[in-house]
Amino acid sequence: MGWERSRAAVPRFEWLDSTGSTNDVLREAATGPRAADWPHGAVVVTDDQTHGRGRLGRTWLAPTGKTLAISVLVRPSSLPGAPLPVDAYGWLPLIAGAAMTEAVRGAVAAASAAQDDEDDGTGVVDVRLKWPNDVLVSGYKVCGILSELVSVDAVVVGAGLNLTLDEHDLPTLTSTSLLLATGVRPDGDAVLSDYLERLLALVADLVAAGGDAVASGVHERVSALCGTLGQDVRVELPGGAGFTGTAERIDADGRLVVRDDENGEAQAVAAGDVTHLRY
């Protein structure tokens, strides 16, 4: 695959046959002596990542050729409306999650069209964003995202997308792939280019609005995609504390507002592990 559509979507596209971590490769390039050669929107991709990382220090492993590891360099200072306020950087993982959710929805729709399905209301494939940045297909994880601040004005947004894993390849019982979810082999270039275009457009919208997620429309778009809202959830906070409650909304800073079951108070969660207690 030549990845023509994806190459056309970004200023620099590097395909690696194999690597330990695309995030590590892009971080080193973006902060090294030739950092100027890596502009906003530069991308490193592989289908063979051997030492991937997830959120909260988890490892991320997958069989060769069946997933995509995608890292995108975001340099807000190069965009109209810069600089991006520091407190707005928390929206970047949510933006990436929203962009991937929409790209996966597009892949699901394409698979349905390829099968010439008649929609009878059964077997509907529901694609949602799980706060802050996992993508779920009918409740099962198809993509996870890890964003890393690598310099004063550079963020590497890494995503791991399950393309063609079968039931024997899945890393957890709550994982899936586009192939398993739809029964059709996905067009990797189509879903990747869609993700890249949406991600960079949303980042540009946020920066142009001076980091105001509400004014830019980013808040509304992310909230509409977020399947966590309205769910009963358990929040595991850094340090080991936790509570259960109902996820009510995403606030203007991108935090998840959860109403505590025990005391009835609304708590804004900026960091932590959120588990859906039901789907």
URFEN-V746463 format. One record per residue. RES is the residue in three letters. PSI is psi in degrees with one decimal (NA if undefined). OMEGA is omega in radians with two decimals (NA if undefined). NEAR is the number of other ideal C-beta (glycine too) atoms within 10 Angstrom. Layout:
RES & PSI & OMEGA & NEAR
RES & PSI & OMEGA & NEAR
This chain:
MET & 132.0 & -3.09 & 10
GLY & -11.3 & 3.12 & 8
TRP & 39.7 & -3.06 & 16
GLU & -43.8 & -3.12 & 11
ARG & -40.5 & -3.13 & 17
SER & -39.5 & 3.10 & 25
ARG & -36.9 & -3.11 & 18
ALA & -17.5 & -3.05 & 11
ALA & -15.5 & -3.01 & 21
VAL & 160.5 & -3.11 & 21
PRO & -24.2 & 3.09 & 13
ARG & 129.0 & -3.11 & 15
PHE & 119.0 & -3.14 & 19
GLU & 119.6 & 3.06 & 18
TRP & 128.6 & 3.09 & 14
LEU & 131.4 & 3.12 & 15
ASP & -33.4 & 3.10 & 8
SER & 147.1 & 3.06 & 10
THR & 160.4 & 3.08 & 20
GLY & -50.7 & -3.12 & 14
SER & 122.7 & 3.10 & 20
THR & -32.4 & 3.08 & 25
ASN & -42.5 & 3.13 & 26
ASP & -43.6 & 3.14 & 20
VAL & -46.8 & -3.09 & 19
LEU & -37.0 & 3.10 & 25
ARG & -46.6 & -3.13 & 22
GLU & -39.7 & 3.13 & 13
ALA & -41.1 & -3.05 & 21
ALA & -17.5 & -3.12 & 24
THR & 3.0 & -3.09 & 13
GLY & -171.6 & -3.07 & 10
PRO & -19.7 & 3.12 & 7
ARG & 35.8 & -3.11 & 8
ALA & -30.5 & -3.12 & 15
ALA & -19.3 & 3.11 & 7
ASP & -4.3 & -3.09 & 11
TRP & 89.7 & -3.06 & 22
PRO & 173.8 & 3.00 & 14
HIS & 130.4 & 3.14 & 21
GLY & -1.0 & 3.08 & 21
ALA & 144.8 & -3.00 & 21
VAL & 140.4 & 2.98 & 26
VAL & 131.0 & -3.07 & 27
VAL & 146.2 & 3.00 & 22
THR & 159.8 & 2.98 & 23
ASP & 14.6 & 3.09 & 21
ASP & 83.8 & 3.11 & 15
GLN & 125.1 & -2.99 & 28
THR & -17.2 & -3.12 & 13
HIS & 51.4 & 3.14 & 12
GLY & 154.9 & 3.12 & 23
ARG & 148.0 & 3.02 & 19
GLY & -172.6 & 3.10 & 15
ARG & 155.0 & 3.07 & 17
LEU & 30.5 & 3.03 & 11
GLY & 9.5 & -3.14 & 6
ARG & 150.1 & 3.04 & 12
THR & 158.3 & -3.10 & 9
TRP & 110.2 & -3.09 & 18
LEU & 148.2 & 3.14 & 11
ALA & 152.2 & 3.10 & 24
PRO & 147.9 & -3.14 & 14
THR & 135.6 & 3.00 & 12
GLY & 0.1 & -3.05 & 10
LYS & -5.6 & 3.10 & 16
THR & 165.1 & 2.99 & 27
LEU & 131.8 & 2.94 & 23
ALA & 120.8 & -2.98 & 24
ILE & 124.7 & 3.07 & 27
SER & 130.0 & -3.09 & 28
VAL & 134.4 & 3.11 & 28
LEU & 124.2 & 3.12 & 24
VAL & 119.3 & 3.09 & 27
ARG & 87.3 & -3.06 & 20
PRO & -29.7 & -3.05 & 22
SER & -14.9 & -3.12 & 12
SER & 0.9 & -3.04 & 12
LEU & 152.6 & 3.06 & 19
PRO & 133.8 & -3.11 & 7
GLY & -8.0 & 3.14 & 15
ALA & 157.9 & 0.10 & 14
PRO & 157.8 & 3.06 & 14
LEU & 124.5 & 3.13 & 24
PRO & 145.4 & -3.08 & 11
VAL & -39.9 & -3.08 & 10
ASP & -10.4 & 3.10 & 11
ALA & -11.5 & -3.13 & 22
TYR & -24.4 & 3.12 & 18
GLY & -16.5 & 3.10 & 17
TRP & -17.1 & -3.05 & 26
LEU & -44.1 & 3.07 & 24
PRO & -37.7 & 3.12 & 20
LEU & -39.2 & 3.08 & 29
ILE & -43.8 & 3.12 & 28
ALA & -42.2 & 3.11 & 30
GLY & -41.2 & 3.12 & 28
ALA & -44.1 & -3.14 & 24
ALA & -41.9 & 3.13 & 30
MET & -37.0 & 3.09 & 30
THR & -45.0 & 3.14 & 29
GLU & -36.7 & 3.11 & 20
ALA & -41.0 & 3.11 & 25
VAL & -38.7 & 3.06 & 28
ARG & -39.3 & 3.10 & 19
GLY & -39.6 & 3.12 & 18
ALA & -38.7 & 3.11 & 26
VAL & -42.1 & 3.11 & 23
ALA & -39.3 & 3.12 & 13
ALA & -38.7 & 3.12 & 18
ALA & -40.1 & 3.12 & 20
SER & -41.8 & 3.13 & 18
ALA & -37.4 & -3.14 & 10
ALA & -30.9 & 3.13 & 14
GLN & -4.0 & -3.12 & 11
ASP & 45.0 & -3.09 & 6
ASP & 143.1 & 2.92 & 12
GLU & 118.9 & -3.06 & 6
ASP & 105.7 & 3.11 & 8
ASP & 9.1 & 3.10 & 7
GLY & -1.4 & 3.12 & 5
THR & 152.9 & 3.09 & 5
GLY & 26.7 & -3.13 & 9
VAL & 130.9 & 3.12 & 10
VAL & 112.8 & -3.07 & 16
ASP & 122.4 & -3.11 & 13
VAL & 122.2 & -3.07 & 23
ARG & 154.4 & 3.00 & 22
LEU & 128.3 & 3.00 & 29
LYS & 120.7 & -3.08 & 22
TRP & 135.9 & 0.02 & 25
PRO & -24.4 & -2.98 & 26
ASN & 34.3 & 2.92 & 25
ASP & 149.5 & 3.06 & 22
VAL & 125.8 & -3.10 & 30
LEU & 137.4 & 3.02 & 23
VAL & 112.0 & -3.08 & 25
SER & 38.8 & 3.08 & 15
GLY & -4.2 & -3.10 & 14
TYR & 140.7 & -3.03 & 18
LYS & 123.8 & 3.09 & 19
VAL & -17.6 & -3.11 & 27
CYS & 140.7 & 3.00 & 31
GLY & 151.8 & -3.05 & 23
ILE & 138.1 & 3.10 & 25
LEU & 115.9 & 3.12 & 22
SER & 137.1 & -3.10 & 25
GLU & 125.2 & 3.03 & 16
LEU & 118.6 & -3.03 & 14
VAL & -13.6 & 3.04 & 19
SER & -177.0 & -3.11 & 12
VAL & -34.7 & -3.11 & 8
ASP & 48.5 & 3.06 & 16
ALA & 126.9 & 3.08 & 20
VAL & 132.8 & 3.03 & 22
VAL & 121.2 & 3.13 & 26
VAL & 110.6 & -3.12 & 26
GLY & 139.9 & 3.11 & 26
ALA & 141.1 & 3.04 & 27
GLY & 114.5 & -3.05 & 23
LEU & 124.2 & 3.12 & 26
ASN & 110.3 & -3.11 & 28
LEU & -62.6 & -2.96 & 22
THR & 24.9 & 3.05 & 17
LEU & 140.0 & 2.99 & 20
ASP & -178.5 & -3.01 & 11
GLU & -22.3 & 3.14 & 9
HIS & -16.5 & -3.07 & 6
ASP & -16.0 & -2.95 & 15
LEU & 133.4 & -3.10 & 17
PRO & -26.3 & 3.14 & 18
THR & 166.5 & 3.11 & 8
LEU & -13.3 & -3.13 & 6
THR & 19.4 & 3.13 & 13
SER & 161.4 & 3.02 & 20
THR & -176.3 & 3.06 & 21
SER & 166.3 & 3.11 & 25
LEU & -37.4 & 3.11 & 27
LEU & -46.3 & -3.14 & 17
LEU & -36.6 & -3.07 & 18
ALA & -29.9 & -3.02 & 21
THR & -21.1 & -3.05 & 22
GLY & 7.6 & -3.11 & 12
VAL & 136.9 & 3.07 & 16
ARG & 124.0 & -3.09 & 12
PRO & 155.5 & 3.00 & 25
ASP & 100.5 & -3.05 & 19
GLY & -39.8 & -3.12 & 21
ASP & -37.7 & -3.13 & 16
ALA & -47.1 & -3.09 & 15
VAL & -36.1 & 3.13 & 25
LEU & -47.2 & -3.13 & 29
SER & -37.3 & 3.10 & 21
ASP & -44.3 & 3.11 & 23
TYR & -48.1 & -3.08 & 28
LEU & -44.3 & -3.13 & 24
GLU & -43.1 & -3.12 & 18
ARG & -41.8 & 3.13 & 21
LEU & -51.2 & -3.07 & 28
LEU & -33.7 & 3.10 & 21
ALA & -41.3 & 3.13 & 12
LEU & -40.4 & 3.09 & 24
VAL & -44.2 & 3.13 & 27
ALA & -39.8 & 3.11 & 17
ASP & -43.6 & -3.12 & 18
LEU & -45.4 & -3.12 & 27
VAL & -40.9 & -3.13 & 23
ALA & -29.0 & 3.13 & 16
ALA & 14.9 & 3.11 & 17
GLY & 24.7 & 3.13 & 14
GLY & 4.4 & -3.14 & 22
ASP & 102.8 & -3.06 & 16
ALA & -31.0 & 3.14 & 26
VAL & -51.2 & -3.12 & 11
ALA & -32.8 & -3.11 & 14
SER & -15.3 & -3.05 & 23
GLY & -6.7 & -3.12 & 14
VAL & -43.0 & -3.12 & 23
HIS & -46.9 & -3.12 & 21
GLU & -41.6 & -3.10 & 12
ARG & -45.4 & 3.13 & 21
VAL & -44.6 & -3.12 & 24
SER & -39.2 & -3.12 & 17
ALA & -28.1 & -3.12 & 11
LEU & -14.5 & -2.94 & 20
CYS & 110.0 & 3.11 & 23
GLY & -7.4 & 3.11 & 20
THR & -30.0 & -3.09 & 21
LEU & 131.9 & -3.09 & 19
GLY & -6.1 & -3.11 & 11
GLN & 150.2 & 2.88 & 21
ASP & 127.0 & -3.04 & 14
VAL & 159.1 & 2.93 & 23
ARG & 130.1 & -3.14 & 16
VAL & 120.7 & 3.03 & 19
GLU & 112.6 & -3.07 & 15
LEU & 153.9 & 3.03 & 14
PRO & 133.5 & -3.11 & 10
GLY & -8.8 & 3.03 & 7
GLY & -14.8 & 3.12 & 6
ALA & 162.6 & 3.13 & 9
GLY & 168.2 & 3.09 & 12
PHE & 164.9 & 3.06 & 17
THR & 153.6 & -3.14 & 14
GLY & -167.1 & 3.14 & 23
THR & 127.0 & 3.11 & 16
ALA & 117.7 & -3.02 & 22
GLU & -41.8 & -3.05 & 14
ARG & 170.9 & 2.98 & 17
ILE & 128.3 & -3.08 & 23
ASP & -179.3 & -3.03 & 16
ALA & -16.6 & 3.11 & 14
ASP & 4.9 & 3.12 & 13
GLY & 4.2 & 3.14 & 23
ARG & 148.6 & 3.10 & 18
LEU & 123.6 & 3.13 & 23
VAL & 117.4 & -3.08 & 16
VAL & 129.3 & 3.10 & 27
ARG & 115.2 & -3.07 & 14
ASP & 127.3 & 3.13 & 14
ASP & -32.5 & -3.01 & 13
GLU & -45.6 & -3.05 & 8
ASN & -2.8 & 3.09 & 9
GLY & 4.1 & -3.12 & 8
GLU & 146.5 & 3.08 & 10
ALA & 126.7 & 3.12 & 13
GLN & 133.9 & 3.09 & 15
ALA & 120.2 & -3.08 & 13
VAL & 118.0 & 3.13 & 21
ALA & -30.0 & -3.11 & 13
ALA & 145.3 & -3.14 & 11
GLY & 177.1 & -3.13 & 18
ASP & 122.0 & -3.10 & 14
VAL & 124.8 & 3.12 & 18
THR & 128.5 & 3.03 & 15
HIS & 128.1 & -3.13 & 18
LEU & -16.1 & 3.06 & 11
ARG & 158.8 & 3.10 & 7
TYR & NA & NA & 11
